[in-house]
Amino acid sequence: MRLFGGIRIRTTRIRRGALKAELDELDDNIKETKKSARLAPNLPEKLELQRKLRGLETKRDEAWRAYDAASREVDRQKDALLDEI
């Protein structure tokens, strides 16, 4: 049973790592979009970039919630395995 639990934790950690990579990518995109919005030559372009920025920030918030849930799941599984031992 321990091996199965270890695999389950490893799989969850891999998922958590993928979510963290997605968060990092979103943060980079947000940073670039903010810079582009500041440097936009005209108002319509600036507004379009700000809309894009809001969408990226929403995605980042959702990704953070998923990352947090995955982290809690890893901790819960580790605690369950420790209780079995």
N, CA, C and O of each residue as an XYZ file, in Angstrom:
340
protein
N       0.825     -1.202      0.000
C       0.000      0.000      0.000
C       0.867      1.262      0.000
O       0.493      2.279     -0.585
N       2.021      1.189      0.658
C       2.884      2.372      0.715
C       3.337      2.812     -0.671
O       3.362      4.004     -0.976
N       3.693      1.845     -1.506
C       4.158      2.178     -2.851
C       3.070      2.919     -3.618
O       3.352      3.909     -4.293
N       1.847      2.454     -3.522
C       0.744      3.112     -4.222
C       0.587      4.543     -3.716
O       0.392      5.463     -4.511
N       0.670      4.736     -2.417
C       0.567      6.084     -1.852
C       1.713      6.967     -2.298
O       1.518      8.155     -2.556
N       2.908      6.403     -2.392
C       4.065      7.164     -2.850
C       3.913      7.612     -4.289
O       4.294      8.724     -4.656
N       3.350      6.729     -5.096
C       3.109      7.086     -6.499
C       2.071      8.190     -6.580
O       2.192      9.115     -7.384
N       1.056      8.085     -5.747
C       0.000      9.088     -5.743
C       0.557     10.453     -5.333
O       0.208     11.471     -5.932
N       1.410     10.476     -4.330
C       2.023     11.736     -3.897
C       2.919     12.278     -4.994
O       2.898     13.478     -5.270
N       3.711     11.412     -5.628
C       4.613     11.847     -6.686
C       3.818     12.452     -7.846
O       4.198     13.486     -8.395
N       2.715     11.799     -8.213
C       1.874     12.307     -9.296
C       1.305     13.675     -8.933
O       1.264     14.579     -9.767
N       0.873     13.818     -7.706
C       0.323     15.101     -7.253
C       1.412     16.168     -7.230
O       1.150     17.322     -7.570
N       2.617     15.803     -6.839
C       3.730     16.763     -6.845
C       4.061     17.200     -8.265
O       4.355     18.371     -8.506
N       4.015     16.264     -9.203
C       4.272     16.614    -10.607
C       3.214     17.593    -11.090
O       3.524     18.577    -11.760
N       1.964     17.314    -10.746
C       0.866     18.221    -11.127
C       1.082     19.598    -10.507
O       0.891     20.623    -11.161
N       1.483     19.607     -9.236
C       1.739     20.875     -8.549
C       2.881     21.622     -9.230
O       2.825     22.845     -9.360
N       3.908     20.912     -9.662
C       5.022     21.535    -10.378
C       4.580     22.137    -11.702
O       5.028     23.219    -12.082
N       3.699     21.431    -12.403
C       3.183     21.950    -13.672
C       2.350     23.209    -13.428
O       2.422     24.164    -14.201
N       1.564     23.207    -12.358
C       0.771     24.391    -12.021
C       1.674     25.566    -11.662
O       1.379     26.709    -12.011
N       2.769     25.288    -10.969
C       3.711     26.347    -10.608
C       4.356     26.934    -11.862
O       4.547     28.146    -11.959
N       4.688     26.073    -12.819
C       5.260     26.556    -14.080
C       4.256     27.425    -14.828
O       4.624     28.436    -15.426
N       2.993     27.027    -14.793
C       1.948     27.829    -15.434
C       1.829     29.193    -14.748
O       1.655     30.214    -15.413
N       1.924     29.203    -13.427
C       1.873     30.465    -12.681
C       3.031     31.376    -13.071
O       2.844     32.574    -13.283
N       4.202     30.814    -13.162
C       5.377     31.603    -13.544
C       5.206     32.194    -14.943
O       5.555     33.349    -15.187
N       4.665     31.388    -15.859
C       4.439     31.869    -17.222
C       3.401     32.995    -17.239
O       3.574     33.996    -17.934
N       2.330     32.822    -16.474
C       1.313     33.871    -16.401
C       1.890     35.153    -15.806
O       1.594     36.249    -16.280
N       2.709     35.015    -14.772
C       3.340     36.195    -14.172
C       4.219     36.927    -15.185
O       4.222     38.157    -15.241
N       4.963     36.163    -15.982
C       5.794     36.781    -17.018
C       4.941     37.506    -18.058
O       5.269     38.614    -18.482
N       3.835     36.862    -18.464
C       2.933     37.492    -19.437
C       2.311     38.766    -18.872
O       2.165     39.761    -19.583
N       1.951     38.731    -17.611
C       1.363     39.910    -16.962
C       2.382     41.048    -16.930
O       2.057     42.199    -17.221
N       3.595     40.712    -16.580
C       4.655     41.716    -16.521
C       4.869     42.371    -17.888
O       4.975     43.593    -17.985
N       4.932     41.552    -18.943
C       5.117     42.075    -20.300
C       3.929     42.919    -20.745
O       4.104     43.962    -21.374
N       2.730     42.471    -20.420
C       1.531     43.200    -20.822
C       1.457     44.546    -20.112
O       1.075     45.548    -20.716
N       1.820     44.571    -18.836
C       1.842     45.846    -18.104
C       2.816     46.824    -18.754
O       2.517     48.006    -18.921
N       3.984     46.305    -19.117
C       4.985     47.159    -19.757
C       4.478     47.675    -21.099
O       4.632     48.853    -21.420
N       3.876     46.784    -21.875
C       3.341     47.183    -23.182
C       2.228     48.216    -23.031
O       2.138     49.152    -23.824
N       1.384     48.049    -22.020
C       0.284     48.996    -21.796
C       0.829     50.380    -21.428
O       0.305     51.404    -21.868
N       1.878     50.390    -20.625
C       2.486     51.681    -20.252
C       3.073     52.383    -21.466
O       3.022     53.609    -21.566
N       3.627     51.613    -22.380
C       4.315     52.181    -23.534
C       3.426     52.298    -24.776
O       3.897     52.692    -25.843
N       2.144     51.955    -24.637
C       1.236     51.987    -25.791
C       1.167     53.399    -26.370
O       1.061     54.374    -25.626
N       1.228     53.509    -27.698
C       1.264     54.827    -28.333
C      -0.087     55.552    -28.376
O      -0.141     56.774    -28.513
N      -1.183     54.776    -28.255
C      -2.484     55.443    -28.321
C      -3.459     54.804    -27.335
O      -3.229     53.703    -26.834
N      -4.533     55.504    -27.072
C      -5.499     55.073    -26.062
C      -6.198     53.756    -26.407
O      -6.300     52.895    -25.533
N      -6.683     53.557    -27.634
C      -7.343     52.273    -27.927
C      -6.432     51.063    -27.700
O      -6.869     50.034    -27.184
N      -5.186     51.196    -28.083
C      -4.236     50.089    -27.871
C      -4.004     49.869    -26.378
O      -3.934     48.733    -25.909
N      -3.886     50.964    -25.645
C      -3.675     50.876    -24.200
C      -4.866     50.187    -23.526
O      -4.680     49.343    -22.648
N      -6.078     50.542    -23.931
C      -7.273     49.926    -23.350
C      -7.352     48.440    -23.677
O      -7.736     47.630    -22.833
N      -6.989     48.089    -24.897
C      -6.989     46.680    -25.292
C      -5.988     45.879    -24.450
O      -6.286     44.767    -24.012
N      -4.829     46.439    -24.233
C      -3.821     45.763    -23.409
C      -4.272     45.661    -21.956
O      -3.975     44.668    -21.291
N      -4.974     46.654    -21.457
C      -5.475     46.597    -20.089
C      -6.559     45.526    -19.947
O      -6.641     44.864    -18.913
N      -7.394     45.350    -20.984
C      -8.388     44.267    -20.968
C      -7.688     42.911    -20.946
O      -8.068     42.007    -20.203
N      -6.657     42.795    -21.778
C      -5.887     41.555    -21.813
C      -5.260     41.288    -20.443
O      -5.227     40.151    -19.974
N      -4.767     42.346    -19.817
C      -4.149     42.233    -18.500
C      -5.147     41.717    -17.464
O      -4.808     40.850    -16.658
N      -6.359     42.236    -17.478
C      -7.382     41.765    -16.535
C      -7.665     40.279    -16.742
O      -7.826     39.534    -15.775
N      -7.726     39.854    -17.996
C      -7.943     38.432    -18.284
C      -6.803     37.564    -17.773
O      -7.029     36.497    -17.201
N      -5.579     38.028    -17.983
C      -4.415     37.281    -17.491
C      -4.412     37.209    -15.972
O      -4.084     36.170    -15.399
N      -4.773     38.300    -15.320
C      -4.804     38.309    -13.852
C      -5.879     37.362    -13.324
O      -5.688     36.719    -12.291
N      -6.996     37.274    -14.020
C      -8.047     36.329    -13.624
C      -7.546     34.895    -13.756
O      -7.763     34.069    -12.869
N      -6.872     34.605    -14.874
C      -6.309     33.266    -15.069
C      -5.278     32.950    -13.988
O      -5.226     31.830    -13.480
N      -4.454     33.947    -13.639
C      -3.440     33.739    -12.606
C      -4.095     33.431    -11.266
O      -3.644     32.546    -10.538
N      -5.163     34.162    -10.939
C      -5.860     33.912     -9.677
C      -6.430     32.494     -9.632
O      -6.351     31.823     -8.603
N      -7.002     32.041    -10.748
C      -7.524     30.676    -10.824
C      -6.400     29.651    -10.699
O      -6.551     28.624    -10.037
N      -5.279     29.942    -11.339
C      -4.131     29.032    -11.269
C      -3.586     28.966     -9.848
O      -3.173     27.897     -9.399
N      -3.576     30.090     -9.129
C      -3.124     30.088     -7.735
C      -4.032     29.228     -6.870
O      -3.564     28.491     -6.002
N      -5.338     29.329     -7.115
C      -6.279     28.496     -6.345
C      -6.022     27.009     -6.619
O      -6.043     26.196     -5.696
N      -5.782     26.658     -7.877
C      -5.501     25.266     -8.235
C      -4.184     24.805     -7.611
O      -4.086     23.681     -7.119
N      -3.178     25.669     -7.634
C      -1.883     25.335     -7.038
C      -2.026     25.119     -5.533
O      -1.466     24.174     -4.978
N      -2.769     25.992     -4.888
C      -2.984     25.876     -3.452
C      -3.723     24.580     -3.113
O      -3.377     23.894     -2.151
N      -4.732     24.254     -3.903
C      -5.474     23.014     -3.676
C      -4.566     21.796     -3.861
O      -4.642     20.843     -3.085
N      -3.717     21.825     -4.877
C      -2.788     20.714     -5.113
C      -1.788     20.595     -3.968
O      -1.438     19.483     -3.572
N      -1.326     21.710     -3.435
C      -0.395     21.690     -2.310
C      -1.055     21.092     -1.074
O      -0.451     20.294     -0.356
N      -2.297     21.488     -0.838
C      -3.021     20.932      0.309
C      -3.254     19.439      0.138
O      -3.211     18.689      1.113
N      -3.500     18.999     -1.100
C      -3.713     17.579     -1.370
C      -2.439     16.781     -1.102
O      -2.504     15.693     -0.529
N      -1.293     17.300     -1.503
C      -0.020     16.628     -1.222
C       0.168     16.504      0.287
O       0.529     15.438      0.784
N      -0.073     17.583      1.007
C       0.075     17.542      2.462
C      -0.890     16.540      3.092
O      -0.524     15.811      4.013
N      -2.119     16.508      2.593
C      -3.112     15.578      3.131
C      -2.681     14.134      2.874
O      -2.814     13.281      3.752
N      -2.166     13.859      1.673
C      -1.723     12.503      1.348
C      -0.510     12.106      2.179
O      -0.409     10.963      2.624
N       0.416     13.050      2.393
C       1.577     12.738      3.230
C       1.139     12.414      4.650
O       1.635     11.467      5.259
N       0.210     13.204      5.173
C      -0.285     12.947      6.523
C      -0.972     11.582      6.616
O      -0.810     10.868      7.605
N      -1.735     11.227      5.586
C      -2.417      9.934      5.567
C      -1.392      8.793      5.548
O      -1.568      7.784      6.230
N      -0.327      8.960      4.765
C       0.706      7.914      4.718
C       1.432      7.803      6.055
O       1.749      6.700      6.499
N       1.692      8.925      6.690
C       2.349      8.900      7.995
C       1.455      8.240      9.045
O       1.938      7.553      9.945
N       0.167      8.456      8.920
C      -0.769      7.816      9.857
C      -0.805      6.303      9.674
O      -1.018      5.560     10.632
N      -0.592      5.843      8.417
C      -0.568      4.402      8.147
C       0.646      3.739      8.768
O       0.582      2.576      9.167
N       1.736      4.455      8.854
C       2.996      3.891      9.361
C       2.934      3.830     10.826
O       3.887      3.388     11.466
